[in-house]
Amino acid sequence: MAAAALARYRITFGKTEAMRFTGHLDMHRTWERTFRRAGLPLAYSEGFNPHPKINIGAALPLGCLSRGDLIDAWLEKELEPDEVTSSLRQAAPPGIAIEVVTRIAAAESVLQSQIEAAVFEVTSSEFPPASELSGRIEALMDSEHLPRERRGKSYDLRPLVETMEYDPVQSILRMRLSARQGAVGRPEEVLQTLGLDSAQALAVRTELVLQAKSEAAAPL
């Protein structure tokens, strides 16, 4: 079927506790099975090894949960968003919470190219007193550089941390990290830089911040 005839949908969803330790590739397979169980006409690429036309917005660090996560999917025919929503909710396994489905223009740029930042909320029973944690945050944000290493390559964490604050009332550490292609901040690395044990923390990605439409990359 010609690509122009396909209908493109953006699904907003959450990754909940049942899939907390499910990796990115397994999530992709889970979505393909979910569309199949839902009876929705998921489109596939052409060629000898066709792939489902599913585009997950941003990989979620293993062990993190999410709300407001995004995935684009192409169907072979146009359906009402409410019908797609209902079908997915009935077919989704534990661990995927369907929030809303919207129809978007087929020519809109690739989802990953539109994402510029991710917002995380972190909780932990190991947080130090509020005054001490706030002092560590201030020192981090005042730093010009934060040299780190990821997979054997050196990088500077500081430009990847856009904003950060601690809410002592709710005991929540909020951070907005860069999620641009080739410049992705990870919450566990921020926690380690703050001198905190990331293994004792729970991070929830609450938002993927998209560029304004006029700033997005060229369409497919």
C-alpha atoms as an extended CHARMM CRD file, in Angstrom:
* protein
*
       220  EXT
         1         1  MET       CA              0.0000000000        0.0000000000        0.0000000000  PROA      1               0.0000000000
         2         2  ALA       CA              1.3380000000        3.4430000000       -0.8410000000  PROA      2               0.0000000000
         3         3  ALA       CA              2.6880000000        5.3420000000        2.1700000000  PROA      3               0.0000000000
         4         4  ALA       CA              0.4610000000        8.3270000000        1.3910000000  PROA      4               0.0000000000
         5         5  ALA       CA             -2.6390000000        6.2000000000        2.0110000000  PROA      5               0.0000000000
         6         6  LEU       CA             -1.6060000000        5.2360000000        5.5370000000  PROA      6               0.0000000000
         7         7  ALA       CA             -3.1930000000        6.8020000000        8.5990000000  PROA      7               0.0000000000
         8         8  ARG       CA             -0.8050000000        7.9640000000       11.3380000000  PROA      8               0.0000000000
         9         9  TYR       CA             -1.7230000000        8.0200000000       15.0200000000  PROA      9               0.0000000000
        10        10  ARG       CA              0.0890000000        9.2710000000       18.1200000000  PROA      10              0.0000000000
        11        11  ILE       CA             -0.5380000000        7.2090000000       21.2450000000  PROA      11              0.0000000000
        12        12  THR       CA              0.1140000000        8.7300000000       24.6540000000  PROA      12              0.0000000000
        13        13  PHE       CA              0.6590000000        6.0320000000       27.2630000000  PROA      13              0.0000000000
        14        14  GLY       CA              2.3170000000        5.1510000000       30.5440000000  PROA      14              0.0000000000
        15        15  LYS       CA              4.7540000000        2.3890000000       31.4350000000  PROA      15              0.0000000000
        16        16  THR       CA              3.7020000000        1.0370000000       34.8190000000  PROA      16              0.0000000000
        17        17  GLU       CA              5.2340000000       -1.2760000000       37.4140000000  PROA      17              0.0000000000
        18        18  ALA       CA              4.4890000000       -4.5580000000       35.6080000000  PROA      18              0.0000000000
        19        19  MET       CA              6.8800000000       -3.5370000000       32.8070000000  PROA      19              0.0000000000
        20        20  ARG       CA              9.3810000000       -1.5570000000       34.8510000000  PROA      20              0.0000000000
        21        21  PHE       CA             12.2810000000       -3.7940000000       33.8200000000  PROA      21              0.0000000000
        22        22  THR       CA             11.2070000000       -4.4020000000       30.2150000000  PROA      22              0.0000000000
        23        23  GLY       CA             13.8180000000       -3.0960000000       27.7870000000  PROA      23              0.0000000000
        24        24  HSD       CA             13.3130000000       -0.9130000000       24.7240000000  PROA      24              0.0000000000
        25        25  LEU       CA             13.4600000000       -3.6980000000       22.1150000000  PROA      25              0.0000000000
        26        26  ASP       CA             11.0450000000       -5.8520000000       24.0960000000  PROA      26              0.0000000000
        27        27  MET       CA              8.6920000000       -2.8700000000       24.3960000000  PROA      27              0.0000000000
        28        28  HSD       CA              8.7160000000       -2.5570000000       20.6110000000  PROA      28              0.0000000000
        29        29  ARG       CA              7.7490000000       -6.2260000000       20.2720000000  PROA      29              0.0000000000
        30        30  THR       CA              5.0680000000       -5.7950000000       22.9450000000  PROA      30              0.0000000000
        31        31  TRP       CA              3.5070000000       -2.9450000000       21.0010000000  PROA      31              0.0000000000
        32        32  GLU       CA              3.4530000000       -5.0120000000       17.8030000000  PROA      32              0.0000000000
        33        33  ARG       CA              1.6690000000       -7.8520000000       19.6450000000  PROA      33              0.0000000000
        34        34  THR       CA             -0.7460000000       -5.3740000000       21.2190000000  PROA      34              0.0000000000
        35        35  PHE       CA             -1.8080000000       -4.0030000000       17.8510000000  PROA      35              0.0000000000
        36        36  ARG       CA             -2.2370000000       -7.5510000000       16.5760000000  PROA      36              0.0000000000
        37        37  ARG       CA             -4.3960000000       -8.5530000000       19.5670000000  PROA      37              0.0000000000
        38        38  ALA       CA             -6.4180000000       -5.3700000000       19.1530000000  PROA      38              0.0000000000
        39        39  GLY       CA             -7.2640000000       -6.3350000000       15.5700000000  PROA      39              0.0000000000
        40        40  LEU       CA             -5.9440000000       -3.0360000000       14.2670000000  PROA      40              0.0000000000
        41        41  PRO       CA             -4.5340000000       -2.9870000000       10.6890000000  PROA      41              0.0000000000
        42        42  LEU       CA             -0.9430000000       -2.0700000000       11.5650000000  PROA      42              0.0000000000
        43        43  ALA       CA              1.0860000000       -1.1300000000        8.4890000000  PROA      43              0.0000000000
        44        44  TYR       CA              4.4330000000       -2.7550000000        7.6780000000  PROA      44              0.0000000000
        45        45  SER       CA              7.3970000000       -1.6230000000        5.6390000000  PROA      45              0.0000000000
        46        46  GLU       CA              7.9620000000       -3.1280000000        2.2110000000  PROA      46              0.0000000000
        47        47  GLY       CA             10.7800000000       -5.4430000000        1.1770000000  PROA      47              0.0000000000
        48        48  PHE       CA             12.0640000000       -8.9020000000        2.0830000000  PROA      48              0.0000000000
        49        49  ASN       CA             12.0880000000       -8.2100000000        5.8370000000  PROA      49              0.0000000000
        50        50  PRO       CA              9.0470000000       -6.0280000000        6.6000000000  PROA      50              0.0000000000
        51        51  HSD       CA              8.9550000000       -4.1930000000        9.9250000000  PROA      51              0.0000000000
        52        52  PRO       CA              5.9170000000       -2.7660000000       11.7270000000  PROA      52              0.0000000000
        53        53  LYS       CA              5.5410000000        0.9660000000       11.1970000000  PROA      53              0.0000000000
        54        54  ILE       CA              5.8640000000        1.8280000000       14.8880000000  PROA      54              0.0000000000
        55        55  ASN       CA              7.9790000000        4.7040000000       16.1300000000  PROA      55              0.0000000000
        56        56  ILE       CA              8.5750000000        4.8420000000       19.9170000000  PROA      56              0.0000000000
        57        57  GLY       CA              9.4110000000        8.3940000000       20.9340000000  PROA      57              0.0000000000
        58        58  ALA       CA             12.3450000000        7.8910000000       23.3130000000  PROA      58              0.0000000000
        59        59  ALA       CA             13.9160000000        4.8910000000       24.9780000000  PROA      59              0.0000000000
        60        60  LEU       CA             13.1780000000        4.8060000000       28.7000000000  PROA      60              0.0000000000
        61        61  PRO       CA             16.0840000000        3.9180000000       31.0080000000  PROA      61              0.0000000000
        62        62  LEU       CA             15.6260000000        0.4320000000       32.4240000000  PROA      62              0.0000000000
        63        63  GLY       CA             13.8870000000        0.5440000000       35.8020000000  PROA      63              0.0000000000
        64        64  CYS       CA             12.0820000000        3.8200000000       35.0970000000  PROA      64              0.0000000000
        65        65  LEU       CA              8.3210000000        4.2530000000       34.8490000000  PROA      65              0.0000000000
        66        66  SER       CA              6.5280000000        6.7950000000       32.6960000000  PROA      66              0.0000000000
        67        67  ARG       CA              3.4510000000        8.8900000000       32.1050000000  PROA      67              0.0000000000
        68        68  GLY       CA              2.8000000000       10.8920000000       28.9630000000  PROA      68              0.0000000000
        69        69  ASP       CA              5.0330000000        8.6230000000       26.8880000000  PROA      69              0.0000000000
        70        70  LEU       CA              4.6410000000        8.7400000000       23.0980000000  PROA      70              0.0000000000
        71        71  ILE       CA              4.5560000000        6.3090000000       20.2090000000  PROA      71              0.0000000000
        72        72  ASP       CA              3.5380000000        6.8610000000       16.5800000000  PROA      72              0.0000000000
        73        73  ALA       CA              1.9220000000        4.0680000000       14.5910000000  PROA      73              0.0000000000
        74        74  TRP       CA              0.6800000000        3.8180000000       11.0080000000  PROA      74              0.0000000000
        75        75  LEU       CA             -2.4890000000        1.9140000000       10.1370000000  PROA      75              0.0000000000
        76        76  GLU       CA             -3.4990000000        0.6970000000        6.6950000000  PROA      76              0.0000000000
        77        77  LYS       CA             -6.8150000000        2.4790000000        6.9300000000  PROA      77              0.0000000000
        78        78  GLU       CA             -8.2360000000        5.4600000000        8.7690000000  PROA      78              0.0000000000
        79        79  LEU       CA            -10.1600000000        4.7970000000       11.9830000000  PROA      79              0.0000000000
        80        80  GLU       CA            -11.6260000000        7.1230000000       14.5560000000  PROA      80              0.0000000000
        81        81  PRO       CA             -9.1180000000        7.8350000000       17.3630000000  PROA      81              0.0000000000
        82        82  ASP       CA            -11.7090000000        6.7410000000       19.9470000000  PROA      82              0.0000000000
        83        83  GLU       CA            -11.9700000000        3.3500000000       18.2190000000  PROA      83              0.0000000000
        84        84  VAL       CA             -8.1870000000        2.9460000000       18.2450000000  PROA      84              0.0000000000
        85        85  THR       CA             -8.0650000000        3.9770000000       21.9140000000  PROA      85              0.0000000000
        86        86  SER       CA            -10.7470000000        1.4930000000       22.9410000000  PROA      86              0.0000000000
        87        87  SER       CA             -9.1670000000       -1.3740000000       20.9960000000  PROA      87              0.0000000000
        88        88  LEU       CA             -5.7050000000       -0.7410000000       22.4280000000  PROA      88              0.0000000000
        89        89  ARG       CA             -6.9790000000       -0.4570000000       25.9860000000  PROA      89              0.0000000000
        90        90  GLN       CA             -8.6650000000       -3.8480000000       25.7050000000  PROA      90              0.0000000000
        91        91  ALA       CA             -5.5630000000       -5.4770000000       24.1980000000  PROA      91              0.0000000000
        92        92  ALA       CA             -2.7710000000       -3.7950000000       26.1790000000  PROA      92              0.0000000000
        93        93  PRO       CA             -0.9500000000       -6.0520000000       28.6500000000  PROA      93              0.0000000000
        94        94  PRO       CA             -0.3920000000       -5.1330000000       32.3110000000  PROA      94              0.0000000000
        95        95  GLY       CA              2.2970000000       -2.4970000000       32.3780000000  PROA      95              0.0000000000
        96        96  ILE       CA              0.9950000000       -0.3520000000       29.5060000000  PROA      96              0.0000000000
        97        97  ALA       CA             -1.6650000000        2.2480000000       30.3090000000  PROA      97              0.0000000000
        98        98  ILE       CA             -3.2220000000        3.8590000000       27.2160000000  PROA      98              0.0000000000
        99        99  GLU       CA             -3.9740000000        7.5290000000       27.9330000000  PROA      99              0.0000000000
       100       100  VAL       CA             -5.0980000000        9.0800000000       24.6440000000  PROA      100             0.0000000000
       101       101  VAL       CA             -4.8320000000        8.5320000000       20.8790000000  PROA      101             0.0000000000
       102       102  THR       CA             -4.8160000000       11.3500000000       18.3190000000  PROA      102             0.0000000000
       103       103  ARG       CA             -4.6650000000       11.3720000000       14.5160000000  PROA      103             0.0000000000
       104       104  ILE       CA             -1.6970000000       13.3390000000       13.1580000000  PROA      104             0.0000000000
       105       105  ALA       CA             -0.5110000000       14.3280000000        9.7000000000  PROA      105             0.0000000000
       106       106  ALA       CA              1.3070000000       11.5290000000        7.8760000000  PROA      106             0.0000000000
       107       107  ALA       CA              3.9660000000       13.9910000000        6.6530000000  PROA      107             0.0000000000
       108       108  GLU       CA              4.8370000000       15.2310000000       10.1460000000  PROA      108             0.0000000000
       109       109  SER       CA              8.5220000000       14.7830000000       10.9690000000  PROA      109             0.0000000000
       110       110  VAL       CA              9.8630000000       11.6990000000       12.7270000000  PROA      110             0.0000000000
       111       111  LEU       CA              8.8140000000       11.6520000000       16.3730000000  PROA      111             0.0000000000
       112       112  GLN       CA             12.3610000000       11.3110000000       17.7530000000  PROA      112             0.0000000000
       113       113  SER       CA             13.4670000000       14.4220000000       15.8670000000  PROA      113             0.0000000000
       114       114  GLN       CA             10.7250000000       16.4490000000       17.5880000000  PROA      114             0.0000000000
       115       115  ILE       CA             11.7410000000       15.5780000000       21.1590000000  PROA      115             0.0000000000
       116       116  GLU       CA             13.9870000000       18.1050000000       22.8650000000  PROA      116             0.0000000000
       117       117  ALA       CA             13.7070000000       17.2760000000       26.5840000000  PROA      117             0.0000000000
       118       118  ALA       CA             12.3030000000       14.8200000000       29.1210000000  PROA      118             0.0000000000
       119       119  VAL       CA             10.9350000000       15.6340000000       32.5690000000  PROA      119             0.0000000000
       120       120  PHE       CA             11.5340000000       13.1790000000       35.4210000000  PROA      120             0.0000000000
       121       121  GLU       CA             10.2230000000       12.9530000000       38.9730000000  PROA      121             0.0000000000
       122       122  VAL       CA             12.4810000000       10.9840000000       41.3120000000  PROA      122             0.0000000000
       123       123  THR       CA             11.6740000000        9.6520000000       44.7760000000  PROA      123             0.0000000000
       124       124  SER       CA             13.9650000000        7.8400000000       47.1830000000  PROA      124             0.0000000000
       125       125  SER       CA             14.0310000000        6.7830000000       50.8330000000  PROA      125             0.0000000000
       126       126  GLU       CA             17.7550000000        7.6530000000       50.8000000000  PROA      126             0.0000000000
       127       127  PHE       CA             17.4610000000       11.3960000000       50.1140000000  PROA      127             0.0000000000
       128       128  PRO       CA             19.5290000000       13.4590000000       52.5660000000  PROA      128             0.0000000000
       129       129  PRO       CA             17.9200000000       16.3370000000       54.5380000000  PROA      129             0.0000000000
       130       130  ALA       CA             16.2870000000       18.9390000000       52.2800000000  PROA      130             0.0000000000
       131       131  SER       CA             18.8630000000       21.6340000000       52.9910000000  PROA      131             0.0000000000
       132       132  GLU       CA             21.7450000000       19.3200000000       52.1150000000  PROA      132             0.0000000000
       133       133  LEU       CA             20.1120000000       18.0270000000       48.9290000000  PROA      133             0.0000000000
       134       134  SER       CA             19.2370000000       21.5670000000       47.8280000000  PROA      134             0.0000000000
       135       135  GLY       CA             22.8670000000       22.5430000000       48.3780000000  PROA      135             0.0000000000
       136       136  ARG       CA             24.0770000000       19.6730000000       46.1980000000  PROA      136             0.0000000000
       137       137  ILE       CA             21.5990000000       20.6520000000       43.4680000000  PROA      137             0.0000000000
       138       138  GLU       CA             22.7550000000       24.2720000000       43.5800000000  PROA      138             0.0000000000
       139       139  ALA       CA             26.3930000000       23.1990000000       43.2970000000  PROA      139             0.0000000000
       140       140  LEU       CA             25.5970000000       20.9860000000       40.3200000000  PROA      140             0.0000000000
       141       141  MET       CA             23.6440000000       23.6890000000       38.5240000000  PROA      141             0.0000000000
       142       142  ASP       CA             26.4130000000       26.2380000000       39.2030000000  PROA      142             0.0000000000
       143       143  SER       CA             29.0630000000       23.9460000000       37.6870000000  PROA      143             0.0000000000
       144       144  GLU       CA             30.4440000000       24.8510000000       34.2840000000  PROA      144             0.0000000000
       145       145  HSD       CA             31.3360000000       21.2590000000       33.4420000000  PROA      145             0.0000000000
       146       146  LEU       CA             30.5160000000       17.8190000000       34.8490000000  PROA      146             0.0000000000
       147       147  PRO       CA             32.8810000000       15.3420000000       33.1550000000  PROA      147             0.0000000000
       148       148  ARG       CA             31.5790000000       11.7770000000       33.0740000000  PROA      148             0.0000000000
       149       149  GLU       CA             32.0540000000        8.6160000000       31.0770000000  PROA      149             0.0000000000
       150       150  ARG       CA             29.3770000000        6.5310000000       29.3490000000  PROA      150             0.0000000000
       151       151  ARG       CA             30.2210000000        3.2490000000       27.5990000000  PROA      151             0.0000000000
       152       152  GLY       CA             33.8930000000        4.1310000000       27.5840000000  PROA      152             0.0000000000
       153       153  LYS       CA             33.3730000000        7.6170000000       26.0840000000  PROA      153             0.0000000000
       154       154  SER       CA             33.8860000000       10.8790000000       27.9410000000  PROA      154             0.0000000000
       155       155  TYR       CA             31.1480000000       13.5140000000       27.8910000000  PROA      155             0.0000000000
       156       156  ASP       CA             29.9720000000       16.5860000000       29.7920000000  PROA      156             0.0000000000
       157       157  LEU       CA             26.7790000000       16.0110000000       31.7850000000  PROA      157             0.0000000000
       158       158  ARG       CA             26.2250000000       19.6820000000       32.6570000000  PROA      158             0.0000000000
       159       159  PRO       CA             24.6450000000       20.8860000000       29.3590000000  PROA      159             0.0000000000
       160       160  LEU       CA             22.2700000000       17.9100000000       29.4860000000  PROA      160             0.0000000000
       161       161  VAL       CA             20.7160000000       19.0830000000       32.7820000000  PROA      161             0.0000000000
       162       162  GLU       CA             18.3370000000       21.9220000000       31.8930000000  PROA      162             0.0000000000
       163       163  THR       CA             16.5510000000       22.4590000000       35.2200000000  PROA      163             0.0000000000
       164       164  MET       CA             16.3860000000       20.7160000000       38.5870000000  PROA      164             0.0000000000
       165       165  GLU       CA             14.6270000000       21.3550000000       41.8920000000  PROA      165             0.0000000000
       166       166  TYR       CA             13.6840000000       19.4910000000       45.0450000000  PROA      166             0.0000000000
       167       167  ASP       CA             10.1780000000       19.6400000000       46.5380000000  PROA      167             0.0000000000
       168       168  PRO       CA             10.6510000000       18.9670000000       50.2700000000  PROA      168             0.0000000000
       169       169  VAL       CA              6.9000000000       18.7580000000       50.9090000000  PROA      169             0.0000000000
       170       170  GLN       CA              6.3820000000       15.8420000000       48.5120000000  PROA      170             0.0000000000
       171       171  SER       CA              9.9970000000       14.6030000000       48.7290000000  PROA      171             0.0000000000
       172       172  ILE       CA             10.2630000000       14.6750000000       44.9220000000  PROA      172             0.0000000000
       173       173  LEU       CA             13.3260000000       15.6260000000       42.9080000000  PROA      173             0.0000000000
       174       174  ARG       CA             12.2730000000       17.0520000000       39.5540000000  PROA      174             0.0000000000
       175       175  MET       CA             14.6440000000       17.3760000000       36.6320000000  PROA      175             0.0000000000
       176       176  ARG       CA             14.3190000000       18.3810000000       33.0010000000  PROA      176             0.0000000000
       177       177  LEU       CA             17.0130000000       16.6920000000       30.9360000000  PROA      177             0.0000000000
       178       178  SER       CA             17.9910000000       17.1010000000       27.3180000000  PROA      178             0.0000000000
       179       179  ALA       CA             16.5400000000       14.3840000000       25.0690000000  PROA      179             0.0000000000
       180       180  ARG       CA             17.8090000000       15.6210000000       21.7290000000  PROA      180             0.0000000000
       181       181  GLN       CA             19.3260000000       13.1530000000       19.2990000000  PROA      181             0.0000000000
       182       182  GLY       CA             22.9450000000       12.6450000000       20.3440000000  PROA      182             0.0000000000
       183       183  ALA       CA             22.4820000000       14.6690000000       23.5630000000  PROA      183             0.0000000000
       184       184  VAL       CA             20.4540000000       12.6480000000       26.0770000000  PROA      184             0.0000000000
       185       185  GLY       CA             20.6270000000       13.1240000000       29.8340000000  PROA      185             0.0000000000
       186       186  ARG       CA             19.9310000000       10.1130000000       32.0560000000  PROA      186             0.0000000000
       187       187  PRO       CA             18.4420000000       10.4610000000       35.5400000000  PROA      187             0.0000000000
       188       188  GLU       CA             20.6540000000        7.8110000000       37.1280000000  PROA      188             0.0000000000
       189       189  GLU       CA             23.7610000000        9.7100000000       36.0280000000  PROA      189             0.0000000000
       190       190  VAL       CA             22.4090000000       12.9160000000       37.5620000000  PROA      190             0.0000000000
       191       191  LEU       CA             21.6690000000       11.0790000000       40.8110000000  PROA      191             0.0000000000
       192       192  GLN       CA             25.1780000000        9.6230000000       40.9020000000  PROA      192             0.0000000000
       193       193  THR       CA             26.6500000000       13.0880000000       40.3380000000  PROA      193             0.0000000000
       194       194  LEU       CA             24.5880000000       14.3150000000       43.3030000000  PROA      194             0.0000000000
       195       195  GLY       CA             26.1410000000       11.5720000000       45.4130000000  PROA      195             0.0000000000
       196       196  LEU       CA             22.9330000000        9.5380000000       45.5710000000  PROA      196             0.0000000000
       197       197  ASP       CA             22.3930000000        5.8120000000       45.0770000000  PROA      197             0.0000000000
       198       198  SER       CA             20.3540000000        5.4770000000       41.8770000000  PROA      198             0.0000000000
       199       199  ALA       CA             19.5330000000        1.8540000000       42.7820000000  PROA      199             0.0000000000
       200       200  GLN       CA             17.5090000000        3.1240000000       45.7560000000  PROA      200             0.0000000000
       201       201  ALA       CA             15.5250000000        5.6380000000       43.6910000000  PROA      201             0.0000000000
       202       202  LEU       CA             12.4550000000        5.4200000000       41.4770000000  PROA      202             0.0000000000
       203       203  ALA       CA             12.3890000000        7.7090000000       38.4450000000  PROA      203             0.0000000000
       204       204  VAL       CA              9.1710000000        8.4210000000       36.5660000000  PROA      204             0.0000000000
       205       205  ARG       CA              9.3510000000       10.2030000000       33.2260000000  PROA      205             0.0000000000
       206       206  THR       CA              6.3160000000       12.4620000000       33.2810000000  PROA      206             0.0000000000
       207       207  GLU       CA              6.6550000000       14.3280000000       29.9890000000  PROA      207             0.0000000000
       208       208  LEU       CA              8.4160000000       14.3140000000       26.6360000000  PROA      208             0.0000000000
       209       209  VAL       CA              8.8330000000       17.9410000000       25.5750000000  PROA      209             0.0000000000
       210       210  LEU       CA              8.3780000000       18.4410000000       21.8310000000  PROA      210             0.0000000000
       211       211  GLN       CA              9.7670000000       21.2180000000       19.6850000000  PROA      211             0.0000000000
       212       212  ALA       CA              7.4270000000       23.7860000000       18.2430000000  PROA      212             0.0000000000
       213       213  LYS       CA              6.1290000000       22.5550000000       14.8840000000  PROA      213             0.0000000000
       214       214  SER       CA              8.0860000000       25.2140000000       12.9710000000  PROA      214             0.0000000000
       215       215  GLU       CA             11.3350000000       24.0620000000       14.6190000000  PROA      215             0.0000000000
       216       216  ALA       CA             10.8950000000       20.3520000000       13.9580000000  PROA      216             0.0000000000
       217       217  ALA       CA             13.0780000000       18.5330000000       11.4870000000  PROA      217             0.0000000000
       218       218  ALA       CA             12.1170000000       18.1780000000        7.8490000000  PROA      218             0.0000000000
       219       219  PRO       CA              9.2580000000       15.7490000000        7.2110000000  PROA      219             0.0000000000
       220       220  LEU       CA              9.7400000000       12.1800000000        6.0030000000  PROA      220             0.0000000000
